[in-house]
Each structure stands twice: as C-alpha cells, then as structure tokens.
Amino acid sequence: MRRVVRQSKFRHVFGQAVKNDQCYDDIRVSRVTWDSSFCAVNPRFVAIIIEASGGGAFLVLPLHKTGRIDKSYPTVCGHTGPVLDIDWCPHNDQVIASGSEDCTVMVWQIPENGLTLSLTEPVVILEGHSKRVGIVAWHPTARNVLLSAGCDNAIIIWNVGTGEALINLDDMHSDMIYNVSWSRNGSLICTASKDKKVRVIDPRRQEIVAEKEKAHEGARPMRAIFLADGNVFTTGFSRMSERQLALWNPVTQRRKGFRVDPY
C-alpha cells in the first residue's frame, strides 16, 4: 500500500530579510529584564520601550518612518521608573497605555501625525497597585476598559474615562503573574503564574472558572493566551528546560495537542 505523506503548505516558503532602509535602526531598546512587550504596533504607529535616564520612556514612530532614528527624537516620558509594558487601544489608534516600575499605569494621546515634541503629560494616571506594573491589556470590545497586573499579584480592571477601578482581583494569585490575556469577546481572562498554574477567570463574577496545575513543569516563565475558538494556548518549559507548546480546552482542562521543541 502506498503511504500518503501530507505536505506542509509552508514547505517551500522562505523568509527574506528586508533592506536596512526599511528597518527602524539605532534604537536603544530597554534592557530591563522583564518578560513583557517591548514593542507594540497598530495600523499607524509602532511604539518601542527604550533606555532612558531619570525615568521610563518609549518611542512612538509613524510606520513609514524607517531608517536611522535620531537620538534626539521625541519620546513619551512621564513615568518616574522604567516602562515595563505598553499596549495600543484597539478602538483608537492614537491612544496607548503604559505600565511602569513606578507602580502606575498611564494612558497617552498621541498626536494624529506623531510626536514633534516629547510628551510628558498623560491623559490619565491610574494608581492602585502597590508594586511595579508589568502588564497592561485593553478590553477587546468595550471602550475605555483597561486591565493591569502588577508584582503585588493583583489584577485591576479600570474605567479609563473616570480613572476609577471597576474590579480588583487581589486574591486570585499567590505568586507573580506572568501574563494576562482577554478572551475574544472580553468575558473571560486567562493568566499564567509563577506557581505553574493557568487560570481562567470570570472578572465580573470575580471567580476562577477553570484552573490547570503544572501546565508546564519547568521553573522558567510561561505564557497563556486565549485563541478565537475559546481554547487556551500556552508556552513554557519542561523539567529539562525543553521549550513546550500546548493547547488546552478550558472546560475539560485537557490538553488537546502537544509539541515539544528542544532548544
């Protein structure tokens, strides 16, 4: 019997490096050792967290402004500590949120044509965390709703329009939160934590609806995100420090697919 071999559609696809004049060059990317997004992009701008003295800062560049970036280029620089995470608002391409070691979250309005002067005054400052804020994530469907998570193991959901905390989930995690992801419709969030657990949380009811212990058994950080179909995709490490990828059904908490890529 002839064996049927399934060919990958990507078998003959090869990447090609772009030219230097199409890259963003000579940017002093932040060297802060924090596992978060140092770069965020939307249809109009790219934002990059950079090294800064006397506080935290990030660049906001129009997508077309490629090539060498002058060191005197204007920055967003209102934080008193290093910026750890940034996230563009999905409902307004000129609004971006930032979390910092100074324990605050700031929301910024970027001019329509980009920065011509450094921006030091945020639209709103959100204060509620007792330790550094390493995660910010906008609600995917509701306007003016922003999530933040800090090293105080708390998750706060904010009304950006009023500056008040709508929900404070401060008793869900006993250890550091590595990342948080909204479900597609924003009704649930999933988190990955240093205690090796992946949790699915209903923020409105303020309860854990699913929890998987030892999703990955390695000691290194792991991450979890919701997929469009409601499953949870995780990355982590085995006990032998081999990189692992896993797909979970949050209802049954069973692994649907699994692959190990040793590095």
JOHU-V645957 format. One record per residue. N is the residue number from 0. RES is the residue in three letters. PHI is phi in degrees with one decimal (* if undefined). PSI is psi in degrees with one decimal (* if undefined). OMEGA is omega in degrees with one decimal (* if undefined). Layout:
# JOHU-V645957
N/RES/PHI/PSI/OMEGA
N/RES/PHI/PSI/OMEGA
This chain:
# JOHU-V645957
0/MET/*/133.5/-179.1
1/ARG/-75.1/132.5/-178.1
2/ARG/-82.2/132.5/179.3
3/VAL/-90.9/122.9/179.1
4/VAL/-108.5/122.3/179.2
5/ARG/-80.9/121.6/-179.3
6/GLN/-89.1/138.1/177.5
7/SER/-79.1/137.6/177.8
8/LYS/-67.5/-14.7/-179.0
9/PHE/-99.1/6.5/-173.4
10/ARG/-59.3/-39.3/-176.2
11/HIS/-108.9/24.2/177.0
12/VAL/-98.7/127.5/-178.0
13/PHE/-128.2/141.1/177.3
14/GLY/-83.2/153.2/178.6
15/GLN/-132.0/127.1/-179.4
16/ALA/-66.1/137.1/178.8
17/VAL/-78.1/163.4/179.8
18/LYS/-73.2/158.3/-177.2
19/ASN/-58.9/-35.2/-177.7
20/ASP/-73.5/-5.1/175.7
21/GLN/-104.8/5.0/178.3
22/CYS/-105.3/165.3/173.1
23/TYR/-97.9/111.4/-168.0
24/ASP/-112.8/154.2/174.5
25/ASP/63.9/42.8/177.3
26/ILE/-104.9/130.5/-178.5
27/ARG/-86.8/82.2/-177.2
28/VAL/-64.2/142.5/-178.5
29/SER/-56.0/141.3/177.8
30/ARG/-105.7/14.5/177.6
31/VAL/-64.3/131.4/-177.6
32/THR/-84.4/80.1/179.3
33/TRP/-138.3/132.9/-174.1
34/ASP/-86.4/81.5/-178.9
35/SER/-147.7/-168.2/-177.1
36/SER/-88.0/111.6/176.3
37/PHE/-86.4/-7.9/-178.2
38/CYS/-141.5/139.0/176.9
39/ALA/-140.1/141.8/-175.0
40/VAL/-136.0/148.7/172.2
41/ASN/-135.9/-174.9/-176.4
42/PRO/-63.3/-11.5/-175.7
43/ARG/-118.9/-34.9/-171.8
44/PHE/-132.8/157.7/168.1
45/VAL/-121.2/132.8/179.4
46/ALA/-114.8/137.5/-175.9
47/ILE/-137.1/125.2/176.7
48/ILE/-73.0/132.4/-174.1
49/ILE/-125.3/166.6/172.4
50/GLU/-68.5/135.2/179.8
51/ALA/-148.7/143.1/177.6
52/SER/-93.5/142.9/176.8
53/GLY/77.5/17.4/179.9
54/GLY/149.8/-162.4/-179.3
55/GLY/-112.6/152.3/-178.8
56/ALA/-154.3/159.8/171.3
57/PHE/-146.8/151.7/177.2
58/LEU/-86.5/147.8/169.1
59/VAL/-128.9/112.8/-175.9
60/LEU/-116.4/137.3/168.7
61/PRO/-59.2/144.8/-175.7
62/LEU/-57.1/-31.5/-176.3
63/HIS/-79.7/-9.6/-176.7
64/LYS/-85.7/74.1/179.0
65/THR/-94.6/175.9/-178.3
66/GLY/96.8/-161.1/-178.0
67/ARG/-74.1/129.4/179.3
68/ILE/-98.6/121.4/-178.6
69/ASP/-63.5/142.2/-178.5
70/LYS/-65.7/-17.9/178.7
71/SER/-91.7/7.5/-178.3
72/TYR/-62.2/139.2/-177.9
73/PRO/-58.1/147.5/-179.5
74/THR/-127.6/168.2/169.4
75/VAL/-97.5/114.9/-165.5
76/CYS/-143.8/57.5/179.9
77/GLY/-99.2/-15.1/-178.6
78/HIS/-76.6/149.2/176.8
79/THR/-93.1/-6.6/176.3
80/GLY/-130.0/167.6/179.9
81/PRO/-54.6/140.8/175.0
82/VAL/-78.4/133.2/-176.3
83/LEU/-108.1/-27.0/-177.7
84/ASP/-154.2/149.1/176.9
85/ILE/-138.8/151.4/-180.0
86/ASP/-154.7/127.5/177.3
87/TRP/-76.7/142.9/175.7
88/CYS/-69.2/131.3/-179.4
89/PRO/-74.0/-10.2/-176.3
90/HIS/-106.5/-9.1/-179.1
91/ASN/-151.2/113.5/-174.8
92/ASP/-70.4/-5.0/179.7
93/GLN/-104.7/4.3/-177.1
94/VAL/-114.3/130.5/179.7
95/ILE/-137.8/144.3/178.0
96/ALA/-109.9/150.1/178.5
97/SER/-138.0/142.6/174.9
98/GLY/-115.9/148.7/-169.6
99/SER/-142.1/166.4/173.4
100/GLU/-66.7/-14.6/179.2
101/ASP/-80.9/9.9/174.6
102/CYS/74.6/11.7/-179.4
103/THR/-116.5/160.6/169.2
104/VAL/-115.6/133.9/178.2
105/MET/-123.5/143.3/177.7
106/VAL/-115.3/131.7/-171.8
107/TRP/-121.3/145.6/173.9
108/GLN/-108.2/114.5/-179.0
109/ILE/-89.2/132.7/177.6
110/PRO/-55.4/153.2/-174.0
111/GLU/-56.8/-38.7/-177.7
112/ASN/-99.2/12.5/-179.4
113/GLY/95.5/-178.8/-176.0
114/LEU/-83.9/134.4/169.4
115/THR/-112.2/-22.2/174.1
116/LEU/-131.9/154.4/177.9
117/SER/-61.7/141.8/-178.2
118/LEU/-102.3/119.6/-176.4
119/THR/-117.8/-12.4/-176.9
120/GLU/-111.6/111.5/177.8
121/PRO/-75.1/163.7/174.9
122/VAL/-68.5/-40.2/179.9
123/VAL/-152.0/146.6/173.7
124/ILE/-112.9/126.0/-178.3
125/LEU/-106.4/116.9/-176.8
126/GLU/-120.4/125.2/-179.3
127/GLY/-172.0/-17.0/178.7
128/HIS/-88.0/146.1/179.1
129/SER/-96.5/-10.9/176.9
130/LYS/-134.8/176.4/-173.2
131/ARG/-55.5/148.0/-177.9
132/VAL/-103.3/114.2/-175.6
133/GLY/-107.6/-4.0/-176.4
134/ILE/-139.3/129.8/169.4
135/VAL/-132.9/139.0/-177.4
136/ALA/-152.9/121.5/178.4
137/TRP/-74.3/147.5/173.7
138/HIS/-65.4/136.2/-174.0
139/PRO/-72.5/-21.3/-175.6
140/THR/-124.9/-30.6/-177.1
141/ALA/-91.6/131.4/179.7
142/ARG/-73.8/147.9/174.7
143/ASN/62.4/23.7/176.8
144/VAL/-115.1/122.7/-175.3
145/LEU/-130.7/138.3/177.0
146/LEU/-105.3/142.3/172.9
147/SER/-135.9/150.5/177.2
148/ALA/-138.9/142.2/-175.5
149/GLY/-131.1/-180.0/178.4
150/CYS/-75.0/0.8/170.6
151/ASP/-85.3/7.5/178.5
152/ASN/64.4/23.3/-179.9
153/ALA/-111.4/146.0/172.4
154/ILE/-114.4/127.0/179.2
155/ILE/-120.5/133.1/175.0
156/ILE/-108.1/124.5/-170.3
157/TRP/-109.7/149.3/162.5
158/ASN/-94.2/104.4/-174.9
159/VAL/-66.9/-30.4/-179.4
160/GLY/-63.4/-36.3/-178.8
161/THR/-104.9/-16.9/-178.6
162/GLY/80.4/10.2/-177.8
163/GLU/-100.2/153.5/176.6
164/ALA/-81.9/122.8/178.5
165/LEU/-83.1/-42.6/-176.1
166/ILE/-139.9/136.4/177.0
167/ASN/-125.3/108.0/179.5
168/LEU/-98.8/84.5/-174.3
169/ASP/-106.0/5.2/-178.7
170/ASP/-127.3/18.9/-178.1
171/MET/-91.3/-25.1/-174.1
172/HIS/-126.9/135.9/178.1
173/SER/-99.2/-4.6/-178.5
174/ASP/-143.3/176.6/-174.1
175/MET/-56.9/137.3/176.9
176/ILE/-89.7/122.4/-179.1
177/TYR/-81.4/-41.7/177.9
178/ASN/-161.3/162.3/178.9
179/VAL/-134.4/140.2/178.9
180/SER/-136.9/133.5/174.7
181/TRP/-78.3/148.6/168.4
182/SER/-71.7/169.2/-172.7
183/ARG/-60.3/-38.6/-179.7
184/ASN/-95.0/-0.5/176.2
185/GLY/79.6/12.6/-179.3
186/SER/-83.9/-21.9/-178.2
187/LEU/-133.4/161.1/169.4
188/ILE/-129.8/150.2/172.0
189/CYS/-119.7/146.7/-177.8
190/THR/-132.3/151.0/170.4
191/ALA/-118.4/136.4/-172.1
192/SER/-130.4/163.1/179.7
193/LYS/-65.2/-19.7/178.0
194/ASP/-78.8/9.7/177.0
195/LYS/70.2/19.3/178.3
196/LYS/-105.4/143.3/168.5
197/VAL/-108.0/125.5/-177.3
198/ARG/-118.0/143.1/169.0
199/VAL/-111.1/123.1/-171.4
200/ILE/-121.9/136.9/169.8
201/ASP/-93.7/105.3/-174.3
202/PRO/-69.1/-29.1/-180.0
203/ARG/-68.8/-44.1/178.3
204/ARG/-83.6/-10.2/179.1
205/GLN/54.6/51.7/178.4
206/GLU/-145.2/153.9/176.6
207/ILE/-83.8/120.3/-177.7
208/VAL/-97.1/-17.5/175.7
209/ALA/-156.6/147.4/-178.0
210/GLU/-150.0/132.7/178.3
211/LYS/-120.5/117.2/178.0
212/GLU/-83.7/144.3/178.6
213/LYS/50.7/51.2/175.6
214/ALA/-57.7/-38.2/170.7
215/HIS/-138.7/133.9/-170.4
216/GLU/-89.8/-6.8/178.7
217/GLY/-71.2/161.4/-177.3
218/ALA/-85.4/-12.9/-177.0
219/ARG/-79.6/160.7/-175.5
220/PRO/-59.1/147.9/174.1
221/MET/-125.5/164.4/-179.6
222/ARG/-135.5/154.7/-179.9
223/ALA/-141.7/137.3/176.5
224/ILE/-136.5/151.3/172.6
225/PHE/-79.8/139.1/170.8
226/LEU/-96.3/167.4/-176.4
227/ALA/-61.8/-29.0/-178.2
228/ASP/-85.8/2.7/178.3
229/GLY/95.7/-10.9/175.4
230/ASN/-74.5/164.2/-179.6
231/VAL/-114.6/127.3/179.3
232/PHE/-105.5/130.4/-177.8
233/THR/-126.1/152.1/170.6
234/THR/-126.2/144.2/-179.2
235/GLY/-171.3/-155.8/-176.0
236/PHE/-138.5/151.1/175.2
237/SER/-82.6/177.9/176.7
238/ARG/-61.4/-26.1/-179.6
239/MET/-93.0/14.6/178.7
240/SER/63.7/27.4/171.7
241/GLU/-86.6/135.6/-179.1
242/ARG/-67.2/137.5/-178.8
243/GLN/-126.2/144.5/172.3
244/LEU/-123.0/137.4/-178.3
245/ALA/-144.4/150.7/177.6
246/LEU/-121.9/126.9/-173.5
247/TRP/-121.5/145.5/168.7
248/ASN/-94.2/112.2/-175.6
249/PRO/-68.3/-15.0/179.1
250/VAL/-78.6/-50.9/-179.2
251/THR/-90.7/-14.4/-176.8
252/GLN/62.4/22.3/178.7
253/ARG/-97.8/148.6/177.6
254/ARG/-76.1/124.9/-177.9
255/LYS/-90.2/-31.4/179.2
256/GLY/-153.2/155.7/-175.1
257/PHE/-152.9/139.1/177.6
258/ARG/-146.8/140.2/178.3
259/VAL/-116.7/126.4/176.7
260/ASP/-116.4/97.9/178.7
261/PRO/-68.2/137.8/179.2
262/TYR/-112.7/*/*
